[in-house]
Structure formats: structure tokens, C-alpha cells
């Protein structure tokens, strides 16, 4: 991989990791569901007028928009609104990898392999440690909400795969049209019109900058750059770099927000990251070892 492509991938995972601190900044002023509504509204407008609709069925766009908007970010923002720290949220939401595998196997009928059970056990051990430590910054409710967000992300992954080779930037923009209405309706019902008006009125420049960063930096730039890299390099080269997202997330939260990193949190992170790494890298290492063995015998 050329150095400039490697640097671009590092920029993307840095944006995605530090994004959890940005979320926390916006939630100081905006109700979570309203925040999610604004995020997808700005991802939709004005980009939808400049990008042609991807050649996928409307129902696919709708499913992706609802799963990503309400399922992932709606629940993630609710969780981060006082129920879980940004650093741990960036870690727990990565369990979407296991939910994605489970959903894919459910659809295809494949069996779970031994290394996947071990990877899952490691990650579950880490999540159990997190759930058992209620320190005021993280609660069992927060962990549960982020797990639901991870499940929503996994569902969006499955739906996105069915879109085929669609332009990912256009796909995210057009699917946002289906995320905004349910998010705004939920904001009206759960948070109420007075809270919406109050949130908009009291939002300062930092809050609006956080909303804009969520829409442009995290969503439009992040997805477009990642898709561009995946189109030019094997997935096995690019995908493992996503393991750095929780590293940047926990590091940025500790550095910028003063989130403590006690031993139990580092142990939990090690278990979850170990499970993710095992699940992602073991098949590739195994295939490389078999190829090397076959080359020696040839």
C-alpha cells in the first residue's frame, strides 16, 4: 500500500475514533435523538441534489437508513447521554463485528467455527467486566444501549452488502432521507417539542460544529474515503485498521475529557480487542500458513 493511502486510512480511523469525544460535546447541549436527526439531515442536504441516486431498490435504501440512523446512532447517542463514557462506547460498539457474523451465518446457514467461538468468548468477557463496573460514567443500561446500537450497525452492514457495488457516498446520502423522519418523530415523542426548541436555542458554536463534523467529517468523508480505499486494496489489507478505532476513541477520551483508565478498563479493552483481532486476523494467518506449507511441499 502506498504511504499516502496508509496515511489516509489512519486519518479515517482517527476521525472515527475521536468522533466519540465530538458526540459528547454535542450532547452537552442537544437532546440525543434531535442530535441524530440533525446529523442525518446535514448528511442528506445539500449533497442529495448533487449525487445521483444509487441503482439500488428503495426498500434497500430505507432499511439501511433506518438501521444506521435509528438502530445505530439513535441508540448510541441515547447511551452516551450520561450512561456510558465515550471511550468505552467506542469499544463496546465494535461488537458489531460479531453481530454481523451472526446475522450473516443465520442467513447463509453457515456454522460458527472454533476460533470464532473463542473470539466471541474473549469479547463477552470484556463486556462482562465493563457491565460489572458502574462508576457513574458507565452503567449497565449504557452498555445495553450500545450493544443494541452495535446490532443496528450489523443489520446495516448486511443490508449494505446487498446493495452491491453502489457508490458508498451516494448510498449513505440517499439513505439518510429515511433516517431523518423516524428520528425526528422519536425526538418529538420521547424528548418533546419544548426540549427540541430549548436544545436548538442553547446550542453554542461548539455544538453546531460537532453536528457538522458528524455529518461531513464522520459520515461523508469517512465513508467515502474508506470505500475509496477498499476499491483499491484487498479488504484484508484495509479492514484490520478499523481495530485502531477504539484505541483512538479511548485515548482521545482520556486525553481530552479526562476519562480515567483504571486496570479493569484496560483489561476489558484488551479482551474485546483481542476477540476482534482473533476473529479478523486468524483466517488470514491460517490461509498464509497453509499457502507457505503448500509452497514448501511443491
C-alpha positions in Angstrom: 0.0 0.0 0.0 1.4 3.4 -0.9 2.3 5.6 2.0 -0.3 8.2 1.1 -3.0 5.5 1.1 -1.9 4.3 4.5 -2.0 7.9 5.9 -5.5 8.3 4.5 -6.6 5.1 6.3 -5.1 6.4 9.5 -6.9 9.7 9.1 -10.2 7.9 8.7 -9.8 5.7 11.8 -8.6 8.7 13.7 -11.7 10.6 12.7 -13.9 7.7 13.6 -12.2 7.1 17.0 -12.1 10.7 18.2 -15.6 11.2 16.9 -16.9 9.8 20.3 -15.5 12.9 22.0 -17.2 15.1 19.4 -20.5 13.3 20.2 -20.1 14.1 23.9 -19.6 17.8 23.1 -22.8 18.0 21.1 -24.8 16.1 23.8 -24.0 18.8 26.3 -26.5 21.0 24.5 -28.7 18.9 22.2 -31.1 16.0 23.1 -29.7 12.8 21.7 -32.5 12.0 19.2 -32.6 15.6 18.0 -28.8 15.4 17.6 -29.1 12.3 15.5 -31.8 13.9 13.4 -29.6 16.9 12.7 -26.7 14.7 11.8 -28.5 12.8 9.1 -30.3 15.9 7.9 -27.0 17.6 7.2 -25.7 14.4 5.6 -28.7 14.5 3.3 -28.8 18.2 2.4 -27.5 19.6 0.2 -25.5 16.6 -1.0 -28.6 14.8 -2.3 -29.0 17.4 -5.0 -25.5 16.8 -6.4 -25.3 13.0 -6.2 -27.4 10.7 -8.4 -29.5 8.1 -6.5 -27.6 4.8 -6.4 -29.0 2.0 -8.5 -30.5 0.0 -5.6 -34.1 -0.7 -4.6 -35.8 2.0 -2.5 -36.5 -0.7 0.2 -32.8 -1.3 0.5 -32.1 2.4 1.0 -34.9 2.6 3.5 -33.7 -0.4 5.5 -30.1 0.9 5.6 -31.2 4.4 6.6 -33.4 3.2 9.5 -30.9 0.7 10.8 -28.0 3.1 10.6 -29.9 6.2 11.8 -32.3 4.8 14.4 -30.7 1.5 15.1 -27.0 2.5 15.4 -26.8 6.2 16.1 -30.1 6.8 17.8 -29.3 4.2 20.5 -25.6 5.2 20.6 -26.5 8.8 21.3 -29.0 7.8 23.9 -26.4 5.6 25.6 -23.7 8.4 25.6 -26.2 10.9 27.1 -25.0 10.1 30.6 -25.0 6.3 30.6 -21.6 5.4 29.2 -18.2 7.1 28.7 -17.1 8.0 25.2 -14.0 5.7 25.4 -16.0 2.6 26.4 -18.7 3.4 23.9 -16.1 3.4 21.1 -15.0 -0.1 22.3 -18.4 -1.8 23.0 -19.9 -0.7 19.7 -17.2 -2.7 17.9 -19.1 -5.8 18.9 -21.0 -5.1 15.7 -18.4 -7.4 14.1 -19.8 -10.4 16.0 -23.4 -9.4 15.4 -22.6 -9.0 11.7 -21.1 -12.5 11.5 -24.1 -14.0 13.5 -26.6 -12.4 11.1 -24.7 -13.5 8.0 -24.5 -17.1 9.3 -28.2 -17.0 10.2 -28.9 -16.1 6.6 -26.5 -18.4 4.9 -26.8 -21.3 7.3 -23.0 -21.5 7.9 -21.7 -23.0 11.2 -19.6 -21.0 13.7 -16.0 -22.1 13.7 -13.9 -22.8 16.8 -11.8 -19.7 16.5 -15.0 -17.6 16.3 -16.3 -19.1 19.5 -13.0 -18.3 21.2 -13.1 -14.7 19.8 -16.6 -14.3 21.0 -15.8 -15.6 24.5 -13.0 -13.1 24.8 -15.2 -10.2 23.7 -18.0 -11.3 26.0 -15.6 -11.5 28.9 -14.6 -7.9 28.2 -18.2 -6.7 28.0 -19.0 -8.5 31.3 -16.2 -6.7 33.0 -17.5 -3.4 31.7 -21.0 -4.2 32.8 -19.9 -5.1 36.3 -18.3 -1.7 36.9 -20.8 1.1 37.4 -18.6 4.1 38.2 -21.1 6.8 37.5 -19.8 7.3 33.9 -20.8 3.8 32.7 -24.0 1.9 33.7 -25.4 -1.5 32.6 -28.2 0.5 30.8 -25.5 2.3 28.8 -23.7 -0.9 27.9 -27.0 -2.4 26.8 -27.9 0.5 24.7 -24.6 0.4 22.9 -25.0 -3.3 22.3 -28.3 -2.5 20.6 -26.5 0.2 18.6 -24.0 -2.5 17.5 -26.8 -4.8 16.5 -28.3 -1.9 14.4 -24.9 -1.3 12.8 -24.6 -5.1 12.0 -28.0 -5.1 10.4 -27.0 -2.1 8.3 -23.8 -4.0 7.2 -25.9 -6.9 6.0 -28.3 -4.6 4.1 -25.4 -2.6 2.7 -23.8 -5.7 1.3 -26.9 -6.4 -0.7 -26.5 -3.1 -2.4 -23.6 -4.5 -4.3 -21.1 -2.1 -5.9 -23.1 1.0 -5.3 -21.3 4.4 -4.8 -21.0 4.4 -1.0 -21.1 8.1 -0.6 -24.3 8.5 -2.6 -25.7 5.4 -0.8 -25.2 7.0 2.6 -26.5 10.3 1.5 -29.7 9.0 -0.1 -30.4 6.5 2.7 -30.2 9.4 5.1 -33.6 10.5 3.7 -35.1 7.5 5.5 -33.2 8.1 8.8 -34.4 11.7 9.4 -38.2 11.2 9.6 -38.3 8.4 12.2 -35.5 10.1 14.3 -37.4 13.4 14.3 -40.7 11.6 15.2 -38.9 9.7 18.1 -37.4 13.0 19.2 -40.9 14.6 19.3 -42.4 11.7 21.2 -39.5 10.9 23.6 -37.9 14.3 24.1 -40.8 16.6 23.3 -41.2 19.8 21.4 -40.1 22.1 24.3 -36.8 20.2 24.7 -36.2 20.4 21.0 -36.7 24.1 20.9 -34.6 24.6 24.1 -31.8 22.4 22.7 -31.6 24.4 19.4 -31.7 27.7 21.3 -29.0 26.9 23.8 -26.7 25.1 21.3 -23.4 27.0 21.0 -20.9 27.2 18.2 -19.1 24.1 19.5 -22.3 22.1 19.4 -23.2 23.1 15.9 -19.6 22.4 14.8 -19.9 18.9 16.4 -23.1 18.3 14.4 -21.4 19.4 11.2 -18.4 17.2 11.9 -20.7 14.3 12.5 -22.3 14.8 9.1 -19.4 15.9 6.9 -16.3 14.5 8.7 -17.5 11.3 10.1 -20.2 10.3 7.6 -19.4 11.8 4.2 -15.6 11.9 4.4 -15.2 8.8 6.5 -17.4 6.5 4.4 -16.2 8.0 1.0 -12.5 7.6 1.9 -12.9 4.1 3.4 -14.9 3.0 0.3 -12.2 4.5 -2.0 -9.5 2.6 -0.2 -11.5 -0.7 -0.3 -11.9 -0.3 -4.0 -8.1 -0.1 -4.5 -6.8 -2.6 -1.9 -7.8 -6.0 -0.7 -10.2 -5.9 2.2 -7.7 -8.0 4.2 -5.3 -5.0 4.0 -7.7 -2.2 4.9 -10.2 -3.8 7.3 -7.8 -4.6 10.2 -7.0 -0.9 10.5 -10.5 -0.5 12.0 -9.2 -2.1 15.1 -7.5 1.2 15.8 -10.9 3.0 16.2 -11.3 2.0 19.9 -7.6 2.9 20.6 -8.2 6.4 19.3 -11.5 6.6 21.0 -10.3 5.6 24.4 -7.1 7.7 24.0 -8.9 10.8 22.9 -11.5 10.4 25.7 -8.8 10.1 28.3 -6.7 13.0 26.9 -9.5 15.5 26.1 -12.2 14.6 28.6 -10.1 13.2 31.4 -11.8 9.7 31.3 -9.9 7.5 33.7 -8.2 4.3 32.5 -8.2 2.0 35.6 -6.8 -1.5 35.3 -10.3 -3.1 34.9 -11.0 -0.9 31.9 -7.7 -1.7 30.2 -8.3 -5.4 30.8 -11.8 -5.2 29.3 -10.4 -3.3 26.3 -7.7 -6.0 25.9 -10.2 -8.8 25.9 -12.6 -7.1 23.5 -9.8 -6.0 21.1 -8.2 -9.5 21.4 -11.5 -11.1 20.4 -11.9 -8.7 17.5 -8.3 -9.3 16.3 -8.6 -13.0 16.6 -11.8 -13.1 14.6 -10.5 -10.8 11.9 -6.9 -12.0 11.5 -6.9 -15.7 12.3 -8.4 -16.8 8.9 -5.8 -14.7 7.1 -2.9 -16.1 9.2 -4.2 -19.6 8.7 -4.5 -19.2 5.0 -1.0 -17.7 4.8 0.4 -20.6 6.8 -1.3 -23.2 4.6 -0.1 -21.5 1.4 3.5 -21.4 2.8 3.3 -25.1 3.7 2.0 -26.0 0.2 4.8 -24.0 -1.4 7.4 -25.9 0.6 6.0 -29.2 -0.5 5.8 -28.2 -4.1 
